[in-house]
Amino acid sequence: MMTSRSNVPPESGTDDARSADSERAETDRKRALETARRNVSSALDRDRGSETPSLKLAKEYLSLGGQRRSMIDDNITDVRHWDKDPPEAERFWKERVETLPKDQRKQVEDFLPTINTP
């Protein structure tokens, strides 16, 4: 049996509506992550000679497929981790970022894609 998708949105409050919302949220998260990676990459290309150690660590973590996102509110940074990191990225984070002093770790976290990235 072949099903087709309707352009009519599901009725609010139904399981179909909640499923559509979560699919849309997942798509939005993936799109935001790719945008952030492109932004980091273009910033790195532009400033190749002036990379800070924090930016280098963030770039390397993201290049390994890292999925953590930063949430910055009133200059307070919190890192969210909804999707599982690949093993290499997880190991890199634990060995190279978590071991940094708090102020240096915050600098790395500030270079991660944010949850507000369009």
Salt bridges, closest charged atoms under 4 A:
ASP15 OD1 - ARG18 NH2 2.54
ASP21 OD1 - ARG24 NH1 3.45
GLU23 OE1 - ARG5 NH2 3.75
GLU26 OE1 - ARG29 NH2 2.60
GLU26 OE2 - LYS30 NZ 3.59
ASP28 OD1 - ARG31 NH1 3.25
GLU34 OE2 - ARG37 NH1 3.22
ASP45 OD1 - ARG48 NH2 2.78
ASP47 OD2 - ARG46 NH2 3.24
GLU51 OE2 - ARG48 NH1 3.34
ASP78 OD2 - ARG80 NE 2.88
ASP85 OD2 - ARG68 NH1 2.42
ASP85 OD2 - HIS81 NE2 3.43
GLU90 OE2 - ARG68 NH2 3.44
GLU90 OE2 - LYS94 NZ 3.44
GLU109 OE2 - ARG105 NE 3.74
ASP110 OD2 - LYS106 NZ 2.80
